[in-house]
């Protein structure tokens, strides 16, 4: 009995057990998911915020980091308040503005209407980046480990602007700088965040991603030429053998389009898998280094599984997707290094009092 | 029952990540104290303990006002201590109090009631809207047409006379012709009616215009307009995320969905008022007949008919209203009819229809 002696923990990559572990089961999650669905329906969707909280509480509590479980300390109420705030501050003005611009348009004030619409779009663009950062900050500030939480004092308004210009610059050289903007924005987000007294450090670099990105970039052209060539050949043979081949041509075109999207989708996934490995792999926190070991195949299996689950259950399976995604995330996360528990003190960052309403409004993921 | 008791526990103090192991003791007077071999006991107010969560093999409690303080209790504690611990929370405070089934049923009933109120709101809220608001709304909508409302002195006078004939007494209905080449007419809030020029040009005689105008006046007098506007507004709020594209509002003004009952009511109103004014209902029958035949080979344009289904039945109803042996007078004289038909041509300041 007493304090932990020394309070020193060391993890090496070759340790038999990963620093992160997940011991939840879908059977345990099912009662949570189904009661959440029921309550969300009978409350006309309002319970959704409490449902999210319950699901996260389960997923976090079944996730182990080194020797202690994570804990989700957020509440449904703060998510609900976040939602109401976003509706009040952005939803209603946007709704009114869309009416005003139409009226202006109809009354012939075209220039003013276009200016207003552009202003609106710019604001949404800005808020999109801001939302992404703030959701991450909220989630870290509600994630406890050994009673310690994360967070940030940076409200992210600067990040919103960074997001705007870096995304534009990423697309400017014919989209070739997108890997740079993605890694750079990842760094910009994580370098603003901390856990306990220590900041995260992210140094993701785009150089290792360019190969796969170029593959994704050039694939449409190659595929287009290939499918075109096959199509032309089919038409030529069709012209020789007569009208019966017309169906064959149509089939080739449909098959070509299908192949186009599947191949492109897999290449995009391969790029994203690499990006995520690079992004997480560049992340450090004090003397800990993180890694993410999901290969393209792992991601593919995840997504095909998602699709199969949703289709085979006629959509009901959607309620298990958060479980699948979190499990995927938790089992592929790795960490190595050492943690000095003595110096790991409580985060002094300000606690945001409302949840991720803004992100909720845009319906995108945080990480 | 109130005797001393203890149970081994672990805790994090919320200040550092170090885990502490010790005993949770119930002491005299029902006080809960965390005992630690090398330090003084920490007194916990039982009412400050908060249930956090249930994990495999352990329960977690927090302490109100101390971020990160976590008490981990493995297994069961002696009943003397259990009695002082807060009860586990599961679904949320309200639901836990009533139980899942009862809470779900309760929510379902409340939700159904709210849905019913929301769905019927347009019909009882519409008539409650003050006339001054309605008038302002109508003027804003007319404003949306910009300078596309045709005006000539003779035409305006003819329209006003026809409206007065069909609707004697009460606040006068303001009638205008919109320079839009489609067959449509619309009643706006605040007692305004717009006939679209396509309809005016298509009319073979003044009785047809009278029938359409009487129908729209029916919507105004039977207070359908605000009800339909509110319903449309509700739908647009619900689908705001789905499509807020430009043009929704413009088409919304023209394509207003009245209920079928409202349409029949407005038709009946029109027939009654036309009879009072000695105007032949055959004008209405002719109008419906022609539009019905046109819609056969020209689908898509017929917004008027889309929101006014079953035009054959309506044609028959107007036809049936014509009584033999009753003398009718034309709704307008030839000069007046010509004045209305010429409004958009003769008004030199009116703008063409188009968004730009």
Interface residues (C-beta under 8 A of the other chain):
Chain A: X1 X2 X3 X4 X7 X23 X35 X38 X39 X42 X43 X44 X47 X50 X54 X57 X61 X62 X68 X69 X71 X73 X76 X95 X98 X99 X101 X102 X103 X105 X106 X107 X108 X110 X144 X145 X146 X147 X148 X149 X196 X339 X341 X342 X344 X345 X346 X351
Chain B: X8 X12 X13 X14 X15 X16 X17 X18 X19 X20 X21 X22 X23 X36 X37 X38 X52 X53 X55 X56 X60 X62 X67 X68 X69 X70 X91 X92 X95 X100 X103 X104 X105 X107 X108 X111 X114 X115 X140 X143 X144 X145 X146 X147 X237 X240 X244 X246 X247 X248 X249 X250 X351 X355 X356
